[in-house]
Amino acid sequence: MTQMLYGQMLDDQMLYGRFPTQPDTPSAKPVSRLVQGSAFITAATVAQAKALFDAVFEMGCTAFDTAQSYSGGYSERALGQWMAERGNREQVFILSKCGHPNQDRDRVTPFDITADLHDSLARLKTDYIDLYLLHRDDTAVPVSVIVDTFNQHLQAGKIRAYGGSNWTAGRVQEANEYAAANGLVGLTAVSPQFSLAVPAKPPWPGCTSVSGAAGQAEREWYARQNIPLFTWSSVAAGFFSGRFTPDNLDSFDFWLDKVCVDSYCTPDNFARLERAQQLAAARGLTAMQIAVAYVLNTAPHSFAIIGSRTPEEFKMNVTAVTCTLSPDEIRWLESGEQ
């Protein structure tokens, strides 16, 4: 397994980590701990997306999350067009994903991984992806098949590192033990759901979460292994915006709002929201900023994927990057214990 070169640098308000890639060198790209998401981009919003990318890049964001399955490819197309037009590919850290199941079958196969990779490279207008994740796991597929396939693409230079989105720690350990025993590179990152709000059920089939008390053991294992987390739904699909209350949950019809209602709008999470609002008022922040700070403080090797829709939203989240929470504050946010 590649040794994590994790560190932090402060540049104005943005913090960065250094993530190991192939070839593994001390000059690896700085990766902003806020990662701009792009799942919401459509064919009709490519121009707006590129303007958003301009703004967040100016604010220090170097990391962008996308996937082969997002919006029929328009998420990757928008990012690829933007990088080509700006000439900034070597300053951008791309996280993309492959192997998402479709309505007909699971797609965790060497053929699908390879086909998705070639499609993504074409859309992104690049010859390599910095971090390539398997979007879902299929435990019926031996880890040897998956590790061997990704190592072939590492050796060909088409990807610089790989990992798993929605993998369990046990499966990551199994894969990395196989890699170590066979002189191969293992998974160097994972991307689970993680937020202060604990999901009552998975937002989508096949998702894994390391949130709450149930996820603590996995978070601790990843920390011991020095494996960073690229956490999705870091603000629980907008739950911490304050738009959701126990009295208005039947008024939402946008698909992502419905995800929030179904997965996060529980009495326990509303209590966590109230505590986040109290701490935010005391700090001169917002509950959303406290939620982002919680992710970055609780999982030390973490990068929070945030789907900011506007430059103003991203700027607000940048403020949260340097917000330090004490262990007592974290415990109180989670459970109300003083």
C-alpha positions as CSV (number, residue, x, y, z in Angstrom):
1,M,0.0,0.0,0.0
2,T,1.3,3.5,-0.9
3,Q,2.3,5.5,2.2
4,M,0.0,8.5,2.7
5,L,1.9,11.7,2.4
6,Y,-0.8,13.6,4.3
7,G,-0.1,17.0,5.5
8,Q,-1.7,20.4,5.7
9,M,-0.8,23.8,4.3
10,L,-2.6,27.0,5.0
11,D,-3.0,29.4,2.1
12,D,-5.3,32.3,3.1
13,Q,-8.3,30.3,4.4
14,M,-8.0,27.0,2.4
15,L,-6.3,23.9,3.9
16,Y,-4.7,21.3,1.7
17,G,-3.6,17.7,2.0
18,R,-1.0,15.9,0.0
19,F,-2.3,12.7,-1.5
20,P,-0.1,9.9,-2.7
21,T,-0.3,9.2,-6.5
22,Q,1.7,7.2,-9.0
23,P,4.4,8.2,-9.6
24,D,4.7,8.8,-5.8
25,T,6.8,11.9,-5.4
26,P,7.1,14.6,-2.7
27,S,5.8,17.1,-5.3
28,A,2.3,15.5,-5.4
29,K,-0.4,18.0,-6.0
30,P,-1.9,19.9,-3.0
31,V,-5.5,18.7,-2.6
32,S,-7.9,21.2,-1.1
33,R,-9.8,19.6,1.8
34,L,-13.0,21.1,0.4
35,V,-13.8,19.1,-2.8
36,Q,-16.3,20.7,-5.2
37,G,-19.0,18.2,-6.2
38,S,-20.7,18.2,-9.6
39,A,-23.4,15.6,-9.6
40,F,-26.1,18.3,-10.1
41,I,-24.7,19.6,-13.5
42,T,-26.8,18.9,-16.5
43,A,-26.6,19.6,-20.2
44,A,-28.5,22.8,-19.7
45,T,-26.1,24.1,-16.9
46,V,-22.6,23.5,-18.3
47,A,-22.0,27.2,-18.8
48,Q,-23.0,28.0,-15.3
49,A,-20.9,25.1,-14.0
50,K,-17.8,26.5,-15.7
51,A,-18.4,29.9,-14.1
52,L,-18.8,28.2,-10.7
53,F,-15.6,26.2,-11.3
54,D,-13.8,29.5,-12.0
55,A,-15.0,31.0,-8.8
56,V,-14.2,28.1,-6.5
57,F,-10.8,27.6,-8.1
58,E,-10.1,31.3,-7.4
59,M,-10.9,30.6,-3.8
60,G,-8.3,27.9,-3.6
61,C,-10.3,24.7,-4.5
62,T,-8.1,22.3,-6.4
63,A,-10.1,19.2,-6.0
64,F,-13.3,18.3,-8.0
65,D,-15.5,15.3,-7.6
66,T,-17.3,13.7,-10.6
67,A,-18.4,10.3,-11.9
68,Q,-19.0,8.4,-15.1
69,S,-22.7,8.0,-14.1
70,Y,-23.5,11.6,-13.2
71,S,-26.0,13.4,-15.4
72,G,-25.4,11.2,-18.5
73,G,-21.7,12.3,-18.6
74,Y,-22.3,16.1,-18.4
75,S,-20.6,16.4,-15.0
76,E,-17.4,15.1,-16.5
77,R,-17.9,17.0,-19.8
78,A,-18.3,20.3,-18.0
79,L,-15.2,19.8,-16.0
80,G,-13.2,18.6,-19.0
81,Q,-14.2,21.6,-21.1
82,W,-13.4,24.0,-18.2
83,M,-9.9,22.6,-17.7
84,A,-9.2,22.6,-21.5
85,E,-10.3,26.2,-21.8
86,R,-8.4,27.4,-18.8
87,G,-5.3,25.3,-19.4
88,N,-5.1,24.3,-15.7
89,R,-5.2,20.5,-15.8
90,E,-1.9,20.1,-13.8
91,Q,-3.3,22.3,-11.0
92,V,-6.5,20.3,-10.7
93,F,-7.0,17.1,-8.7
94,I,-9.8,15.0,-10.4
95,L,-11.7,12.4,-8.4
96,S,-13.9,10.3,-10.7
97,K,-15.8,7.0,-10.3
98,C,-16.6,3.9,-12.3
99,G,-18.7,0.8,-12.1
100,H,-22.0,2.2,-10.9
101,P,-24.8,-0.4,-11.3
102,N,-27.5,0.2,-13.9
103,Q,-31.1,-1.0,-13.9
104,D,-30.1,-4.2,-15.6
105,R,-27.0,-5.5,-13.7
106,D,-24.1,-4.9,-11.3
107,R,-21.0,-3.5,-13.1
108,V,-18.1,-4.4,-11.0
109,T,-16.1,-6.1,-13.7
110,P,-12.8,-5.5,-15.4
111,F,-14.7,-4.8,-18.7
112,D,-16.9,-2.1,-17.1
113,I,-14.1,-0.5,-15.1
114,T,-12.0,-0.2,-18.2
115,A,-14.9,1.0,-20.5
116,D,-15.9,3.6,-17.9
117,L,-12.3,4.8,-17.6
118,H,-11.9,5.3,-21.3
119,D,-15.3,7.2,-21.5
120,S,-14.3,9.4,-18.5
121,L,-10.9,10.2,-20.0
122,A,-12.5,11.3,-23.2
123,R,-15.1,13.5,-21.5
124,L,-12.5,15.0,-19.1
125,K,-10.2,15.7,-22.1
126,T,-7.2,14.3,-20.2
127,D,-5.0,11.3,-20.4
128,Y,-5.1,10.4,-16.6
129,I,-7.3,10.7,-13.6
130,D,-5.7,11.6,-10.2
131,L,-8.0,9.4,-8.1
132,Y,-10.3,6.8,-9.6
133,L,-12.9,5.1,-7.3
134,L,-15.1,2.1,-7.8
135,H,-18.5,3.7,-7.3
136,R,-20.0,0.6,-5.6
137,D,-18.7,-2.7,-4.4
138,D,-19.9,-6.2,-5.3
139,T,-18.7,-8.7,-2.7
140,A,-19.4,-11.5,-5.1
141,V,-16.3,-10.3,-7.1
142,P,-13.0,-11.4,-5.6
143,V,-10.8,-8.5,-4.5
144,S,-8.0,-10.0,-6.6
145,V,-10.0,-9.2,-9.8
146,I,-10.5,-5.6,-8.7
147,V,-7.0,-4.9,-7.5
148,D,-5.4,-6.5,-10.6
149,T,-7.6,-4.4,-12.9
150,F,-6.8,-1.1,-11.2
151,N,-3.1,-1.9,-11.1
152,Q,-3.1,-2.5,-14.9
153,H,-4.5,1.1,-15.3
154,L,-2.0,2.4,-12.8
155,Q,0.9,0.8,-14.7
156,A,-0.4,2.3,-17.9
157,G,-0.5,5.7,-16.4
158,K,-4.2,6.2,-17.0
159,I,-4.9,6.7,-13.3
160,R,-2.6,7.9,-10.5
161,A,-4.4,6.3,-7.5
162,Y,-7.5,4.3,-6.9
163,G,-9.9,3.4,-4.1
164,G,-13.5,2.5,-3.3
165,S,-16.6,4.6,-2.9
166,N,-19.1,2.8,-0.6
167,W,-16.7,0.1,0.5
168,T,-16.5,-1.4,4.0
169,A,-13.3,-1.3,6.0
170,G,-13.2,-5.1,6.0
171,R,-13.3,-5.3,2.3
172,V,-10.6,-2.6,1.9
173,Q,-8.4,-4.5,4.4
174,E,-8.9,-7.7,2.4
175,A,-8.0,-5.9,-0.9
176,N,-4.9,-4.3,0.5
177,E,-3.7,-7.5,2.1
178,Y,-3.9,-9.2,-1.3
179,A,-2.1,-6.2,-2.9
180,A,0.7,-6.3,-0.4
181,A,1.1,-10.1,-0.7
182,N,1.4,-9.7,-4.5
183,G,3.6,-6.6,-4.8
184,L,0.7,-4.5,-6.0
185,V,-0.7,-1.1,-5.1
186,G,-3.7,-1.2,-2.8
187,L,-6.6,1.1,-2.3
188,T,-5.3,4.5,-1.1
189,A,-8.6,6.3,-0.4
190,V,-12.3,5.5,0.3
191,S,-15.4,7.6,-0.1
192,P,-18.2,6.8,2.3
193,Q,-21.1,8.9,3.5
194,F,-20.1,10.9,6.6
195,S,-21.8,13.8,8.4
196,L,-23.0,15.0,11.7
197,A,-26.4,13.9,10.7
198,V,-26.7,10.1,10.8
199,P,-28.7,8.6,7.9
200,A,-31.8,6.6,9.0
201,K,-31.4,4.6,5.8
202,P,-29.0,4.7,2.9
203,P,-29.8,7.5,0.5
204,W,-29.3,5.2,-2.4
205,P,-28.9,1.4,-2.7
206,G,-25.4,0.1,-2.0
207,C,-24.3,3.1,0.0
208,T,-22.1,2.8,3.1
209,S,-21.8,5.3,5.9
210,V,-19.3,5.9,8.7
211,S,-21.5,8.4,10.5
212,G,-22.5,8.2,14.1
213,A,-21.5,5.7,16.8
214,A,-22.0,2.8,14.5
215,G,-19.3,4.2,12.1
216,Q,-16.7,5.0,14.8
217,A,-14.8,1.8,14.6
218,E,-14.4,2.1,10.8
219,R,-13.3,5.8,11.1
220,E,-10.7,4.7,13.7
221,W,-9.5,1.9,11.5
222,Y,-9.0,4.2,8.5
223,A,-7.2,6.7,10.7
224,R,-4.8,3.9,11.9
225,Q,-4.2,2.8,8.4
226,N,-3.6,6.4,7.2
227,I,-6.3,6.1,4.6
228,P,-8.0,9.4,3.8
229,L,-11.8,9.7,3.5
230,F,-13.4,11.7,0.7
231,T,-16.7,12.0,2.4
232,W,-19.9,12.5,0.4
233,S,-23.1,14.1,1.7
234,S,-20.9,15.9,4.2
235,V,-23.8,18.3,5.0
236,A,-26.4,15.6,4.7
237,A,-28.0,16.7,1.4
238,G,-28.5,20.2,2.7
239,F,-30.1,19.2,6.1
240,F,-28.0,21.7,7.9
241,S,-29.2,24.6,5.8
242,G,-32.1,25.0,8.1
243,R,-34.7,24.7,5.3
244,F,-36.0,21.4,6.7
245,T,-38.2,21.4,9.8
246,P,-40.4,18.7,11.4
247,D,-43.4,20.6,10.1
248,N,-42.6,21.1,6.4
249,L,-41.2,17.8,5.3
250,D,-44.1,17.0,2.9
251,S,-43.6,20.3,1.0
252,F,-40.4,19.3,-0.9
253,D,-40.4,17.9,-4.4
254,F,-36.8,18.3,-5.7
255,W,-35.1,14.9,-5.8
256,L,-32.2,15.8,-3.6
257,D,-34.5,17.4,-1.0
258,K,-36.5,14.2,-1.0
259,V,-33.3,12.3,-0.3
260,C,-32.7,14.6,2.7
261,V,-36.3,14.1,4.0
262,D,-36.1,10.3,3.7
263,S,-32.6,9.8,5.0
264,Y,-31.8,12.6,7.5
265,C,-34.9,14.2,8.8
266,T,-35.2,12.3,12.1
267,P,-35.8,13.5,15.6
268,D,-32.2,12.7,16.6
269,N,-30.8,14.6,13.7
270,F,-33.1,17.6,14.3
271,A,-31.6,17.6,17.9
272,R,-28.1,17.6,16.3
273,L,-29.2,20.5,14.1
274,E,-30.4,22.5,17.0
275,R,-27.1,22.0,18.8
276,A,-25.2,22.9,15.7
277,Q,-27.2,26.1,15.5
278,Q,-26.5,26.9,19.1
279,L,-22.7,26.4,18.7
280,A,-22.8,28.4,15.4
281,A,-24.5,31.3,17.1
282,A,-21.8,31.3,19.8
283,R,-19.0,31.2,17.2
284,G,-20.6,33.7,14.7
285,L,-21.0,31.0,12.1
286,T,-23.9,29.0,10.5
287,A,-25.0,25.5,11.3
288,M,-23.8,24.5,7.8
289,Q,-20.3,25.7,8.6
290,I,-20.3,23.8,11.9
291,A,-21.4,20.7,10.0
292,V,-18.5,21.0,7.6
293,A,-16.1,21.7,10.4
294,Y,-17.4,18.6,12.2
295,V,-16.4,16.4,9.3
296,L,-12.9,17.9,8.9
297,N,-12.3,17.8,12.7
298,T,-13.7,14.3,13.4
299,A,-11.9,12.4,10.7
300,P,-8.4,13.9,10.6
301,H,-7.5,12.4,7.2
302,S,-10.7,13.7,5.5
303,F,-11.7,15.7,2.5
304,A,-15.3,16.9,2.5
305,I,-17.1,16.7,-0.8
306,I,-19.5,19.7,-1.0
307,G,-22.0,20.3,-3.8
308,S,-21.9,24.1,-3.6
309,R,-24.3,25.5,-6.2
310,T,-23.0,29.1,-6.1
311,P,-19.7,30.9,-5.3
312,E,-21.4,32.3,-2.2
313,E,-22.1,28.8,-0.9
314,F,-18.6,27.7,-1.5
315,K,-17.1,30.8,0.2
316,M,-19.3,30.1,3.3
317,N,-17.8,26.6,3.4
318,V,-14.2,27.9,3.1
319,T,-14.7,29.7,6.4
320,A,-15.5,26.3,8.0
321,V,-12.2,24.8,6.9
322,T,-10.2,26.6,9.5
323,C,-12.8,26.2,12.3
324,T,-11.4,24.0,15.1
325,L,-13.8,22.0,17.2
326,S,-12.7,20.6,20.6
327,P,-13.3,17.0,21.5
328,D,-15.9,18.2,24.0
329,E,-17.7,20.2,21.3
330,I,-17.7,17.3,19.0
331,R,-19.1,15.0,21.6
332,W,-21.8,17.5,22.5
333,L,-22.8,18.0,18.8
334,E,-23.1,14.2,18.4
335,S,-25.0,13.3,21.5
336,G,-25.7,16.3,23.7
337,E,-23.3,15.1,26.4
338,Q,-21.5,17.8,28.2
